[in-house]
Amino acid sequence: MNEFLTVPMVKEQEEMTSDILLDMVILGAGPGGLTAGIYAGRSGLNVVILEKLFPGGQIAVSSRIDNYPGFPDGVSGTELVRGMEKQAVKFGARIVMEEAMRIGKEGTLFVVETVGHKKYKTKTIIISTGADPVKLPVPEEEKFRGRGISYCATCDAAFFKEKDVAIVGGGDTAITDALHLTRFANKVIIVHRRSELRAVKALQEEVFANPKIAFQWDSIPSHVVGDEKVDGLEIKNVKTKEKKVLKVNGIFAAIGTIPNSKIVRGVVELDERGFIKTNHNRETSVPGIFAVGDVRDTPLRQVITAAGDGAIAEFSAENYIKSMER
């Protein structure tokens, strides 16, 4: 804990004095971090949220969210995040557009150093740095992301009701997503680079028995076909090199998730994939450091679960602060 850990630098975006002892520093202004900021501000804590890019994280670029409670007609990611950000600031949280670079320890306090070489001394830290899906390896990924290419079947399946879709992957997540998609789609084509699935046996038995699911073995995606929307997915057989186009309206990718946990590598305990291990109070292996949202080891990565994590972590951090003052 005495050595700082380094992550890639980005341009400093905002000046702010950092010589005040804080109750809490939150790394990341996604739904989990913003919710923690709302709760901390309402509790009268002195809290700073550090964000390297823009508030909201991945959800900020989502065109529509249909499964967040309170919005029966759906809500854009931008609108939802703007409300969370406004609410956090209203209750006293300060959002600083700057990337945290290192975490250290001075006595009972933590020190967060930013790329602008500012140091924030704090009693507690909440890690809300999120995770990034492994991108679909096609040239058109950026063009069609959110316009036919999706990384969240739970979020977007309903948009493809009675349509044909493809899902790329062969592990537990891909097969679970494929089964979920059959509740909406007319047909689901699993594209997998191997000749057999990697999912657990129970899931395999279920997916092989589903008449809505077809398979393209030994295949990888090579191009997305379409103009303004997805009309098909070109795949290539890795053995024969043969290419063909699947007529689908949507493409779901489930080929992995990369947690943004580099800043705490060697500081708190991570699982084999790099996700932060936490207990039910969202406490990490280091007392005083908490983790929320997609960066922690969680079975479901959604806006609502991240927000719930943020509330729990803030409550736990408050109790930790009280224990320090006894």
C-alpha positions, 0 to 999 in steps of 0.5 A: 500500500505504500507504493503508488501504482501507475496507469496511462495519463490523459490531459488534465482538464480542471484545476482544483485545490486538493489540500483539504482532508476529504471524507471520500474520493470516488473514482469514476462518475458512472451510475455507481459513482454518481449514486455514491456521490448523491448519498455522500452529499446528502449525508454531509460528507466532503466528497470528490468524484474524479472522472477522466472522460465524462460523467456516465461512462458507457451508459452516457452513449446509450441511445435508449434505456428501457429497463430503468425503473421510473421511465416506462417510455424509456430514457436516453443514457445522456438524459439519465446520467445528466439527472444523476450528475445534477443530483450529485452536485446539488447535494454537495459532491464535487466532480473533477474532470481528472484521472486518478493515477496512483493510490497510496497510504499515509497512516490511516489516510489514503492518498489519491494522486492524479495525472495533474500531480494533485494529491487528495487525502481521504478517509475512504475511496470508492472505486467505480471505474467500470469495465469495457466489453471486448469490441467486435473485431470488425472495421464497422464496429464504431459505425454500428455500435448502438445501431445494430451492434450491442454488448448487452442482450439484457438491455437491448433484446427487446429492440429485436422482437421477431427479427433474426440476430447473431451472437458472437461467442461461446462461453457462459455469457454468450449462451445465456444471452442467446437463450435470453434473446430467443424470448424476443428474436425470431432466430438466434445464430451463435457464431463461435470460432471453435467447433464446440462451446465453452459454456457449462454443460447445463447451458449447452444442453439447453441451447442445443434443445432450443429450436430458435437457435442455430450455429456457425462453427469455426467462424469469426466475424469479418464485416458488418453489412448495411448502410444506416442499419445492420442488414447482415454479418459476414463471417469467415470460417477459420479452417476453410477460409470460406466467407458468407453473409448471415442475414441478421438485423442485430449483432450481439457480442459476448467475447469478454469484458475488461475491468478498469482495475489497473489502478488498484492492481497490487493494492486490493485483491482481484479475481483471475480476470482482474475484477475487484473482489468485494463482500456484500458490503462492497468492501474490498480486501483493504479496509476503507476501499470499496468497489461498485459497478462493473469493475467488481465481481458481480453476476449482473452489470446493469445501471440499476445494479451499479446504482445499488452498489453505490448506495451500499458502498457509501453506507458502508464507507460512512460506517467505516468513517464513524469507526475511525472517529471512535 
